[in-house]
Amino acid sequence: MNVIINEETKTVPEGLTLVELLKVENVEMPETVSVQINGVFIRQDAYASTLIQENDTIHFLYFMGGGA
């Protein structure tokens, strides 16, 4: 099925959960990534139960701390 991940159209297997998608996409340190699907932020405790659907728009967001 086709999805859009960080503005790039990709084909992924059907029936993936968000946890599985993070593995398929080789996301490093997935525990530090925030995920937005179709404009809605997904809670990390819901990653394992969130199914990816055809034509979902997914953003992996990495927040970095820092300062001067």
mmJSON file of the N, C-alpha and C atoms, coordinates in Angstrom:
{"data_MODEL":{"atom_site":{
"group_PDB":["ATOM","ATOM","ATOM","ATOM","ATOM","ATOM","ATOM","ATOM","ATOM","ATOM","ATOM","ATOM","ATOM","ATOM","ATOM","ATOM","ATOM","ATOM","ATOM","ATOM","ATOM","ATOM","ATOM","ATOM","ATOM","ATOM","ATOM","ATOM","ATOM","ATOM","ATOM","ATOM","ATOM","ATOM","ATOM","ATOM","ATOM","ATOM","ATOM","ATOM","ATOM","ATOM","ATOM","ATOM","ATOM","ATOM","ATOM","ATOM","ATOM","ATOM","ATOM","ATOM","ATOM","ATOM","ATOM","ATOM","ATOM","ATOM","ATOM","ATOM","ATOM","ATOM","ATOM","ATOM","ATOM","ATOM","ATOM","ATOM","ATOM","ATOM","ATOM","ATOM","ATOM","ATOM","ATOM","ATOM","ATOM","ATOM","ATOM","ATOM","ATOM","ATOM","ATOM","ATOM","ATOM","ATOM","ATOM","ATOM","ATOM","ATOM","ATOM","ATOM","ATOM","ATOM","ATOM","ATOM","ATOM","ATOM","ATOM","ATOM","ATOM","ATOM","ATOM","ATOM","ATOM","ATOM","ATOM","ATOM","ATOM","ATOM","ATOM","ATOM","ATOM","ATOM","ATOM","ATOM","ATOM","ATOM","ATOM","ATOM","ATOM","ATOM","ATOM","ATOM","ATOM","ATOM","ATOM","ATOM","ATOM","ATOM","ATOM","ATOM","ATOM","ATOM","ATOM","ATOM","ATOM","ATOM","ATOM","ATOM","ATOM","ATOM","ATOM","ATOM","ATOM","ATOM","ATOM","ATOM","ATOM","ATOM","ATOM","ATOM","ATOM","ATOM","ATOM","ATOM","ATOM","ATOM","ATOM","ATOM","ATOM","ATOM","ATOM","ATOM","ATOM","ATOM","ATOM","ATOM","ATOM","ATOM","ATOM","ATOM","ATOM","ATOM","ATOM","ATOM","ATOM","ATOM","ATOM","ATOM","ATOM","ATOM","ATOM","ATOM","ATOM","ATOM","ATOM","ATOM","ATOM","ATOM","ATOM","ATOM","ATOM","ATOM","ATOM","ATOM","ATOM","ATOM","ATOM","ATOM","ATOM","ATOM","ATOM","ATOM"],
"id":[1,2,3,4,5,6,7,8,9,10,11,12,13,14,15,16,17,18,19,20,21,22,23,24,25,26,27,28,29,30,31,32,33,34,35,36,37,38,39,40,41,42,43,44,45,46,47,48,49,50,51,52,53,54,55,56,57,58,59,60,61,62,63,64,65,66,67,68,69,70,71,72,73,74,75,76,77,78,79,80,81,82,83,84,85,86,87,88,89,90,91,92,93,94,95,96,97,98,99,100,101,102,103,104,105,106,107,108,109,110,111,112,113,114,115,116,117,118,119,120,121,122,123,124,125,126,127,128,129,130,131,132,133,134,135,136,137,138,139,140,141,142,143,144,145,146,147,148,149,150,151,152,153,154,155,156,157,158,159,160,161,162,163,164,165,166,167,168,169,170,171,172,173,174,175,176,177,178,179,180,181,182,183,184,185,186,187,188,189,190,191,192,193,194,195,196,197,198,199,200,201,202,203,204],
"type_symbol":["N","C","C","N","C","C","N","C","C","N","C","C","N","C","C","N","C","C","N","C","C","N","C","C","N","C","C","N","C","C","N","C","C","N","C","C","N","C","C","N","C","C","N","C","C","N","C","C","N","C","C","N","C","C","N","C","C","N","C","C","N","C","C","N","C","C","N","C","C","N","C","C","N","C","C","N","C","C","N","C","C","N","C","C","N","C","C","N","C","C","N","C","C","N","C","C","N","C","C","N","C","C","N","C","C","N","C","C","N","C","C","N","C","C","N","C","C","N","C","C","N","C","C","N","C","C","N","C","C","N","C","C","N","C","C","N","C","C","N","C","C","N","C","C","N","C","C","N","C","C","N","C","C","N","C","C","N","C","C","N","C","C","N","C","C","N","C","C","N","C","C","N","C","C","N","C","C","N","C","C","N","C","C","N","C","C","N","C","C","N","C","C","N","C","C","N","C","C","N","C","C","N","C","C"],
"label_atom_id":["N","CA","C","N","CA","C","N","CA","C","N","CA","C","N","CA","C","N","CA","C","N","CA","C","N","CA","C","N","CA","C","N","CA","C","N","CA","C","N","CA","C","N","CA","C","N","CA","C","N","CA","C","N","CA","C","N","CA","C","N","CA","C","N","CA","C","N","CA","C","N","CA","C","N","CA","C","N","CA","C","N","CA","C","N","CA","C","N","CA","C","N","CA","C","N","CA","C","N","CA","C","N","CA","C","N","CA","C","N","CA","C","N","CA","C","N","CA","C","N","CA","C","N","CA","C","N","CA","C","N","CA","C","N","CA","C","N","CA","C","N","CA","C","N","CA","C","N","CA","C","N","CA","C","N","CA","C","N","CA","C","N","CA","C","N","CA","C","N","CA","C","N","CA","C","N","CA","C","N","CA","C","N","CA","C","N","CA","C","N","CA","C","N","CA","C","N","CA","C","N","CA","C","N","CA","C","N","CA","C","N","CA","C","N","CA","C","N","CA","C","N","CA","C","N","CA","C","N","CA","C","N","CA","C","N","CA","C"],
"label_alt_id":[null,null,null,null,null,null,null,null,null,null,null,null,null,null,null,null,null,null,null,null,null,null,null,null,null,null,null,null,null,null,null,null,null,null,null,null,null,null,null,null,null,null,null,null,null,null,null,null,null,null,null,null,null,null,null,null,null,null,null,null,null,null,null,null,null,null,null,null,null,null,null,null,null,null,null,null,null,null,null,null,null,null,null,null,null,null,null,null,null,null,null,null,null,null,null,null,null,null,null,null,null,null,null,null,null,null,null,null,null,null,null,null,null,null,null,null,null,null,null,null,null,null,null,null,null,null,null,null,null,null,null,null,null,null,null,null,null,null,null,null,null,null,null,null,null,null,null,null,null,null,null,null,null,null,null,null,null,null,null,null,null,null,null,null,null,null,null,null,null,null,null,null,null,null,null,null,null,null,null,null,null,null,null,null,null,null,null,null,null,null,null,null,null,null,null,null,null,null,null,null,null,null,null,null],
"label_comp_id":["MET","MET","MET","ASN","ASN","ASN","VAL","VAL","VAL","ILE","ILE","ILE","ILE","ILE","ILE","ASN","ASN","ASN","GLU","GLU","GLU","GLU","GLU","GLU","THR","THR","THR","LYS","LYS","LYS","THR","THR","THR","VAL","VAL","VAL","PRO","PRO","PRO","GLU","GLU","GLU","GLY","GLY","GLY","LEU","LEU","LEU","THR","THR","THR","LEU","LEU","LEU","VAL","VAL","VAL","GLU","GLU","GLU","LEU","LEU","LEU","LEU","LEU","LEU","LYS","LYS","LYS","VAL","VAL","VAL","GLU","GLU","GLU","ASN","ASN","ASN","VAL","VAL","VAL","GLU","GLU","GLU","MET","MET","MET","PRO","PRO","PRO","GLU","GLU","GLU","THR","THR","THR","VAL","VAL","VAL","SER","SER","SER","VAL","VAL","VAL","GLN","GLN","GLN","ILE","ILE","ILE","ASN","ASN","ASN","GLY","GLY","GLY","VAL","VAL","VAL","PHE","PHE","PHE","ILE","ILE","ILE","ARG","ARG","ARG","GLN","GLN","GLN","ASP","ASP","ASP","ALA","ALA","ALA","TYR","TYR","TYR","ALA","ALA","ALA","SER","SER","SER","THR","THR","THR","LEU","LEU","LEU","ILE","ILE","ILE","GLN","GLN","GLN","GLU","GLU","GLU","ASN","ASN","ASN","ASP","ASP","ASP","THR","THR","THR","ILE","ILE","ILE","HIS","HIS","HIS","PHE","PHE","PHE","LEU","LEU","LEU","TYR","TYR","TYR","PHE","PHE","PHE","MET","MET","MET","GLY","GLY","GLY","GLY","GLY","GLY","GLY","GLY","GLY","ALA","ALA","ALA"],
"label_asym_id":["A","A","A","A","A","A","A","A","A","A","A","A","A","A","A","A","A","A","A","A","A","A","A","A","A","A","A","A","A","A","A","A","A","A","A","A","A","A","A","A","A","A","A","A","A","A","A","A","A","A","A","A","A","A","A","A","A","A","A","A","A","A","A","A","A","A","A","A","A","A","A","A","A","A","A","A","A","A","A","A","A","A","A","A","A","A","A","A","A","A","A","A","A","A","A","A","A","A","A","A","A","A","A","A","A","A","A","A","A","A","A","A","A","A","A","A","A","A","A","A","A","A","A","A","A","A","A","A","A","A","A","A","A","A","A","A","A","A","A","A","A","A","A","A","A","A","A","A","A","A","A","A","A","A","A","A","A","A","A","A","A","A","A","A","A","A","A","A","A","A","A","A","A","A","A","A","A","A","A","A","A","A","A","A","A","A","A","A","A","A","A","A","A","A","A","A","A","A","A","A","A","A","A","A"],
"label_entity_id":["1","1","1","1","1","1","1","1","1","1","1","1","1","1","1","1","1","1","1","1","1","1","1","1","1","1","1","1","1","1","1","1","1","1","1","1","1","1","1","1","1","1","1","1","1","1","1","1","1","1","1","1","1","1","1","1","1","1","1","1","1","1","1","1","1","1","1","1","1","1","1","1","1","1","1","1","1","1","1","1","1","1","1","1","1","1","1","1","1","1","1","1","1","1","1","1","1","1","1","1","1","1","1","1","1","1","1","1","1","1","1","1","1","1","1","1","1","1","1","1","1","1","1","1","1","1","1","1","1","1","1","1","1","1","1","1","1","1","1","1","1","1","1","1","1","1","1","1","1","1","1","1","1","1","1","1","1","1","1","1","1","1","1","1","1","1","1","1","1","1","1","1","1","1","1","1","1","1","1","1","1","1","1","1","1","1","1","1","1","1","1","1","1","1","1","1","1","1","1","1","1","1","1","1"],
"label_seq_id":[1,1,1,2,2,2,3,3,3,4,4,4,5,5,5,6,6,6,7,7,7,8,8,8,9,9,9,10,10,10,11,11,11,12,12,12,13,13,13,14,14,14,15,15,15,16,16,16,17,17,17,18,18,18,19,19,19,20,20,20,21,21,21,22,22,22,23,23,23,24,24,24,25,25,25,26,26,26,27,27,27,28,28,28,29,29,29,30,30,30,31,31,31,32,32,32,33,33,33,34,34,34,35,35,35,36,36,36,37,37,37,38,38,38,39,39,39,40,40,40,41,41,41,42,42,42,43,43,43,44,44,44,45,45,45,46,46,46,47,47,47,48,48,48,49,49,49,50,50,50,51,51,51,52,52,52,53,53,53,54,54,54,55,55,55,56,56,56,57,57,57,58,58,58,59,59,59,60,60,60,61,61,61,62,62,62,63,63,63,64,64,64,65,65,65,66,66,66,67,67,67,68,68,68],
"pdbx_PDB_ins_code":[null,null,null,null,null,null,null,null,null,null,null,null,null,null,null,null,null,null,null,null,null,null,null,null,null,null,null,null,null,null,null,null,null,null,null,null,null,null,null,null,null,null,null,null,null,null,null,null,null,null,null,null,null,null,null,null,null,null,null,null,null,null,null,null,null,null,null,null,null,null,null,null,null,null,null,null,null,null,null,null,null,null,null,null,null,null,null,null,null,null,null,null,null,null,null,null,null,null,null,null,null,null,null,null,null,null,null,null,null,null,null,null,null,null,null,null,null,null,null,null,null,null,null,null,null,null,null,null,null,null,null,null,null,null,null,null,null,null,null,null,null,null,null,null,null,null,null,null,null,null,null,null,null,null,null,null,null,null,null,null,null,null,null,null,null,null,null,null,null,null,null,null,null,null,null,null,null,null,null,null,null,null,null,null,null,null,null,null,null,null,null,null,null,null,null,null,null,null,null,null,null,null,null,null],
"Cartn_x":[0.848,0.0,0.888,0.355,1.119,0.813,1.875,1.778,2.777,2.619,3.576,4.291,5.607,6.415,7.394,7.261,8.124,8.21,7.038,6.884,7.314,7.619,8.044,7.055,6.531,5.615,6.392,5.88,6.539,5.486,5.933,5.082,5.519,4.558,4.835,3.837,4.175,3.239,1.953,0.852,-0.412,-0.386,-1.182,-1.336,-0.245,0.598,1.672,1.127,1.695,1.448,2.51,2.328,3.303,4.654,4.67,5.926,6.654,5.92,6.519,7.015,6.273,6.707,8.022,8.162,9.415,10.583,10.358,11.406,11.684,10.621,10.766,11.545,11.292,11.95,13.304,13.756,15.058,15.239,14.195,14.267,15.171,16.222,17.129,16.499,16.69,16.171,14.677,13.816,12.393,11.719,12.32,11.734,11.859,12.67,12.845,12.119,11.369,10.698,9.231,8.741,7.311,6.75,5.536,4.945,3.597,3.395,2.135,1.564,0.319,-0.356,-1.579,-1.621,-2.728,-3.016,-1.94,-2.065,-2.32,-2.363,-2.647,-1.423,-0.963,0.142,-0.351,0.459,0.136,0.946,0.272,0.97,1.84,3.006,3.914,3.307,2.457,1.844,0.797,0.501,-0.453,0.244,1.564,2.284,2.005,1.978,1.808,0.406,-0.571,-1.951,-2.441,-1.595,-1.981,-1.641,-2.67,-2.47,-2.282,-1.326,-1.081,-2.079,-2.667,-3.692,-3.206,-3.803,-3.518,-3.648,-2.683,-2.664,-2.481,-2.074,-1.76,-0.592,-0.628,0.498,1.141,2.396,3.099,4.332,4.529,5.733,6.448,7.738,8.596,9.277,9.094,9.613,10.641,11.791,12.902,13.108,12.924,13.125,14.481,15.204,16.55,16.624,17.218,17.447,18.786,18.971,20.241,20.123,21.123,21.107,22.527,22.601,23.913,24.205],
"Cartn_y":[-1.179,0.0,1.235,2.332,3.57,4.488,5.069,6.068,7.181,8.289,9.389,9.532,9.36,9.468,10.618,11.632,12.822,13.341,13.515,14.107,13.206,11.933,11.011,9.847,9.59,8.474,7.17,6.241,4.942,3.841,2.653,1.475,0.617,0.292,-0.532,-1.685,-2.766,-3.892,-3.494,-4.133,-3.877,-4.485,-3.911,-4.455,-4.078,-3.103,-2.683,-1.842,-2.07,-1.144,-0.05,0.987,2.07,1.572,0.689,0.127,-0.608,-1.403,-2.147,-1.21,-0.135,0.836,1.487,1.813,2.4,1.453,0.152,-0.837,-0.927,-0.999,-1.095,0.103,1.271,2.5,2.717,1.752,1.828,3.114,3.487,4.692,4.409,5.192,5.049,5.672,5.025,5.486,5.857,4.897,5.199,5.74,5.474,5.989,7.499,8.122,9.577,10.29,9.537,10.105,10.354,11.532,11.808,11.542,10.991,10.633,11.314,11.863,12.499,11.746,11.313,10.646,11.474,11.902,12.716,13.918,14.54,15.765,15.555,14.303,14.011,13.344,13.894,13.267,11.987,10.935,9.648,9.478,9.094,8.859,7.623,7.635,6.5,5.213,5.299,4.069,3.491,4.216,3.734,3.249,3.346,2.949,1.493,0.594,-0.833,-1.168,-0.338,-0.622,0.256,1.148,2.038,1.384,1.091,0.486,1.562,1.339,2.251,1.916,2.95,2.788,3.325,2.829,3.314,4.838,5.495,6.948,7.777,7.146,7.935,8.865,10.043,10.975,10.948,10.516,10.26,11.15,11.751,12.54,12.0,11.723,11.374,12.675,13.069,14.345,14.102,14.707,14.565,15.896,15.927,17.16,17.105,18.189,18.237,19.365,19.038,20.056,20.73,21.79,22.475,23.905,24.609,26.006,26.517,27.775,28.382,28.848],
"Cartn_z":[0.0,0.0,0.0,-0.452,-0.545,0.632,1.175,2.23,1.907,2.575,2.439,3.774,3.737,4.949,4.762,5.613,5.528,4.103,3.493,2.161,1.009,1.275,0.228,0.137,-1.069,-1.266,-1.215,-0.395,-0.238,-0.282,-0.674,-0.644,0.533,1.397,2.572,2.602,3.312,3.404,4.14,3.782,4.472,5.863,6.759,8.097,9.077,8.724,9.628,10.769,11.957,13.055,12.968,13.728,13.74,14.243,15.243,15.742,14.61,13.847,12.738,11.647,11.375,10.372,10.777,12.049,12.524,12.264,12.432,12.151,10.658,9.847,8.388,7.854,8.423,7.977,8.638,9.43,10.097,10.897,11.622,12.444,13.642,13.757,14.891,16.13,17.243,18.532,18.441,18.071,17.895,19.157,20.312,21.551,21.672,20.819,20.864,19.725,18.922,17.753,18.076,17.715,17.771,16.386,16.341,15.062,14.92,13.738,13.386,12.183,12.287,11.183,10.815,9.561,9.057,9.952,10.428,11.211,12.693,13.152,14.559,15.191,16.317,17.031,17.697,17.601,18.181,19.474,20.545,21.809,21.674,22.291,22.177,22.714,23.702,24.225,23.269,22.187,21.179,19.905,19.83,18.611,18.233,19.208,18.919,18.429,18.748,18.347,17.196,16.709,15.611,14.283,13.489,12.175,11.116,10.249,9.13,8.028,7.447,6.418,5.074,4.004,2.654,2.621,1.998,1.787,3.061,4.171,5.366,5.066,5.665,5.622,6.998,7.021,8.275,8.352,9.512,9.75,10.981,10.827,11.951,12.368,13.605,14.087,15.172,14.995,15.941,16.622,17.922,18.676,19.345,19.21,19.779,20.796,21.897,22.905,22.67,23.333,23.19,23.676,23.47,23.888,23.962,24.22,24.275,25.677],
"occupancy":[1.0,1.0,1.0,1.0,1.0,1.0,1.0,1.0,1.0,1.0,1.0,1.0,1.0,1.0,1.0,1.0,1.0,1.0,1.0,1.0,1.0,1.0,1.0,1.0,1.0,1.0,1.0,1.0,1.0,1.0,1.0,1.0,1.0,1.0,1.0,1.0,1.0,1.0,1.0,1.0,1.0,1.0,1.0,1.0,1.0,1.0,1.0,1.0,1.0,1.0,1.0,1.0,1.0,1.0,1.0,1.0,1.0,1.0,1.0,1.0,1.0,1.0,1.0,1.0,1.0,1.0,1.0,1.0,1.0,1.0,1.0,1.0,1.0,1.0,1.0,1.0,1.0,1.0,1.0,1.0,1.0,1.0,1.0,1.0,1.0,1.0,1.0,1.0,1.0,1.0,1.0,1.0,1.0,1.0,1.0,1.0,1.0,1.0,1.0,1.0,1.0,1.0,1.0,1.0,1.0,1.0,1.0,1.0,1.0,1.0,1.0,1.0,1.0,1.0,1.0,1.0,1.0,1.0,1.0,1.0,1.0,1.0,1.0,1.0,1.0,1.0,1.0,1.0,1.0,1.0,1.0,1.0,1.0,1.0,1.0,1.0,1.0,1.0,1.0,1.0,1.0,1.0,1.0,1.0,1.0,1.0,1.0,1.0,1.0,1.0,1.0,1.0,1.0,1.0,1.0,1.0,1.0,1.0,1.0,1.0,1.0,1.0,1.0,1.0,1.0,1.0,1.0,1.0,1.0,1.0,1.0,1.0,1.0,1.0,1.0,1.0,1.0,1.0,1.0,1.0,1.0,1.0,1.0,1.0,1.0,1.0,1.0,1.0,1.0,1.0,1.0,1.0,1.0,1.0,1.0,1.0,1.0,1.0,1.0,1.0,1.0,1.0,1.0,1.0],
"B_iso_or_equiv":[0.0,0.0,0.0,0.0,0.0,0.0,0.0,0.0,0.0,0.0,0.0,0.0,0.0,0.0,0.0,0.0,0.0,0.0,0.0,0.0,0.0,0.0,0.0,0.0,0.0,0.0,0.0,0.0,0.0,0.0,0.0,0.0,0.0,0.0,0.0,0.0,0.0,0.0,0.0,0.0,0.0,0.0,0.0,0.0,0.0,0.0,0.0,0.0,0.0,0.0,0.0,0.0,0.0,0.0,0.0,0.0,0.0,0.0,0.0,0.0,0.0,0.0,0.0,0.0,0.0,0.0,0.0,0.0,0.0,0.0,0.0,0.0,0.0,0.0,0.0,0.0,0.0,0.0,0.0,0.0,0.0,0.0,0.0,0.0,0.0,0.0,0.0,0.0,0.0,0.0,0.0,0.0,0.0,0.0,0.0,0.0,0.0,0.0,0.0,0.0,0.0,0.0,0.0,0.0,0.0,0.0,0.0,0.0,0.0,0.0,0.0,0.0,0.0,0.0,0.0,0.0,0.0,0.0,0.0,0.0,0.0,0.0,0.0,0.0,0.0,0.0,0.0,0.0,0.0,0.0,0.0,0.0,0.0,0.0,0.0,0.0,0.0,0.0,0.0,0.0,0.0,0.0,0.0,0.0,0.0,0.0,0.0,0.0,0.0,0.0,0.0,0.0,0.0,0.0,0.0,0.0,0.0,0.0,0.0,0.0,0.0,0.0,0.0,0.0,0.0,0.0,0.0,0.0,0.0,0.0,0.0,0.0,0.0,0.0,0.0,0.0,0.0,0.0,0.0,0.0,0.0,0.0,0.0,0.0,0.0,0.0,0.0,0.0,0.0,0.0,0.0,0.0,0.0,0.0,0.0,0.0,0.0,0.0,0.0,0.0,0.0,0.0,0.0,0.0],
"pdbx_formal_charge":[null,null,null,null,null,null,null,null,null,null,null,null,null,null,null,null,null,null,null,null,null,null,null,null,null,null,null,null,null,null,null,null,null,null,null,null,null,null,null,null,null,null,null,null,null,null,null,null,null,null,null,null,null,null,null,null,null,null,null,null,null,null,null,null,null,null,null,null,null,null,null,null,null,null,null,null,null,null,null,null,null,null,null,null,null,null,null,null,null,null,null,null,null,null,null,null,null,null,null,null,null,null,null,null,null,null,null,null,null,null,null,null,null,null,null,null,null,null,null,null,null,null,null,null,null,null,null,null,null,null,null,null,null,null,null,null,null,null,null,null,null,null,null,null,null,null,null,null,null,null,null,null,null,null,null,null,null,null,null,null,null,null,null,null,null,null,null,null,null,null,null,null,null,null,null,null,null,null,null,null,null,null,null,null,null,null,null,null,null,null,null,null,null,null,null,null,null,null,null,null,null,null,null,null],
"auth_seq_id":[1,1,1,2,2,2,3,3,3,4,4,4,5,5,5,6,6,6,7,7,7,8,8,8,9,9,9,10,10,10,11,11,11,12,12,12,13,13,13,14,14,14,15,15,15,16,16,16,17,17,17,18,18,18,19,19,19,20,20,20,21,21,21,22,22,22,23,23,23,24,24,24,25,25,25,26,26,26,27,27,27,28,28,28,29,29,29,30,30,30,31,31,31,32,32,32,33,33,33,34,34,34,35,35,35,36,36,36,37,37,37,38,38,38,39,39,39,40,40,40,41,41,41,42,42,42,43,43,43,44,44,44,45,45,45,46,46,46,47,47,47,48,48,48,49,49,49,50,50,50,51,51,51,52,52,52,53,53,53,54,54,54,55,55,55,56,56,56,57,57,57,58,58,58,59,59,59,60,60,60,61,61,61,62,62,62,63,63,63,64,64,64,65,65,65,66,66,66,67,67,67,68,68,68],
"auth_comp_id":["MET","MET","MET","ASN","ASN","ASN","VAL","VAL","VAL","ILE","ILE","ILE","ILE","ILE","ILE","ASN","ASN","ASN","GLU","GLU","GLU","GLU","GLU","GLU","THR","THR","THR","LYS","LYS","LYS","THR","THR","THR","VAL","VAL","VAL","PRO","PRO","PRO","GLU","GLU","GLU","GLY","GLY","GLY","LEU","LEU","LEU","THR","THR","THR","LEU","LEU","LEU","VAL","VAL","VAL","GLU","GLU","GLU","LEU","LEU","LEU","LEU","LEU","LEU","LYS","LYS","LYS","VAL","VAL","VAL","GLU","GLU","GLU","ASN","ASN","ASN","VAL","VAL","VAL","GLU","GLU","GLU","MET","MET","MET","PRO","PRO","PRO","GLU","GLU","GLU","THR","THR","THR","VAL","VAL","VAL","SER","SER","SER","VAL","VAL","VAL","GLN","GLN","GLN","ILE","ILE","ILE","ASN","ASN","ASN","GLY","GLY","GLY","VAL","VAL","VAL","PHE","PHE","PHE","ILE","ILE","ILE","ARG","ARG","ARG","GLN","GLN","GLN","ASP","ASP","ASP","ALA","ALA","ALA","TYR","TYR","TYR","ALA","ALA","ALA","SER","SER","SER","THR","THR","THR","LEU","LEU","LEU","ILE","ILE","ILE","GLN","GLN","GLN","GLU","GLU","GLU","ASN","ASN","ASN","ASP","ASP","ASP","THR","THR","THR","ILE","ILE","ILE","HIS","HIS","HIS","PHE","PHE","PHE","LEU","LEU","LEU","TYR","TYR","TYR","PHE","PHE","PHE","MET","MET","MET","GLY","GLY","GLY","GLY","GLY","GLY","GLY","GLY","GLY","ALA","ALA","ALA"],
"auth_asym_id":["A","A","A","A","A","A","A","A","A","A","A","A","A","A","A","A","A","A","A","A","A","A","A","A","A","A","A","A","A","A","A","A","A","A","A","A","A","A","A","A","A","A","A","A","A","A","A","A","A","A","A","A","A","A","A","A","A","A","A","A","A","A","A","A","A","A","A","A","A","A","A","A","A","A","A","A","A","A","A","A","A","A","A","A","A","A","A","A","A","A","A","A","A","A","A","A","A","A","A","A","A","A","A","A","A","A","A","A","A","A","A","A","A","A","A","A","A","A","A","A","A","A","A","A","A","A","A","A","A","A","A","A","A","A","A","A","A","A","A","A","A","A","A","A","A","A","A","A","A","A","A","A","A","A","A","A","A","A","A","A","A","A","A","A","A","A","A","A","A","A","A","A","A","A","A","A","A","A","A","A","A","A","A","A","A","A","A","A","A","A","A","A","A","A","A","A","A","A","A","A","A","A","A","A"],
"auth_atom_id":["N","CA","C","N","CA","C","N","CA","C","N","CA","C","N","CA","C","N","CA","C","N","CA","C","N","CA","C","N","CA","C","N","CA","C","N","CA","C","N","CA","C","N","CA","C","N","CA","C","N","CA","C","N","CA","C","N","CA","C","N","CA","C","N","CA","C","N","CA","C","N","CA","C","N","CA","C","N","CA","C","N","CA","C","N","CA","C","N","CA","C","N","CA","C","N","CA","C","N","CA","C","N","CA","C","N","CA","C","N","CA","C","N","CA","C","N","CA","C","N","CA","C","N","CA","C","N","CA","C","N","CA","C","N","CA","C","N","CA","C","N","CA","C","N","CA","C","N","CA","C","N","CA","C","N","CA","C","N","CA","C","N","CA","C","N","CA","C","N","CA","C","N","CA","C","N","CA","C","N","CA","C","N","CA","C","N","CA","C","N","CA","C","N","CA","C","N","CA","C","N","CA","C","N","CA","C","N","CA","C","N","CA","C","N","CA","C","N","CA","C","N","CA","C","N","CA","C","N","CA","C","N","CA","C","N","CA","C"],
"pdbx_PDB_model_num":[1,1,1,1,1,1,1,1,1,1,1,1,1,1,1,1,1,1,1,1,1,1,1,1,1,1,1,1,1,1,1,1,1,1,1,1,1,1,1,1,1,1,1,1,1,1,1,1,1,1,1,1,1,1,1,1,1,1,1,1,1,1,1,1,1,1,1,1,1,1,1,1,1,1,1,1,1,1,1,1,1,1,1,1,1,1,1,1,1,1,1,1,1,1,1,1,1,1,1,1,1,1,1,1,1,1,1,1,1,1,1,1,1,1,1,1,1,1,1,1,1,1,1,1,1,1,1,1,1,1,1,1,1,1,1,1,1,1,1,1,1,1,1,1,1,1,1,1,1,1,1,1,1,1,1,1,1,1,1,1,1,1,1,1,1,1,1,1,1,1,1,1,1,1,1,1,1,1,1,1,1,1,1,1,1,1,1,1,1,1,1,1,1,1,1,1,1,1,1,1,1,1,1,1]
}}}
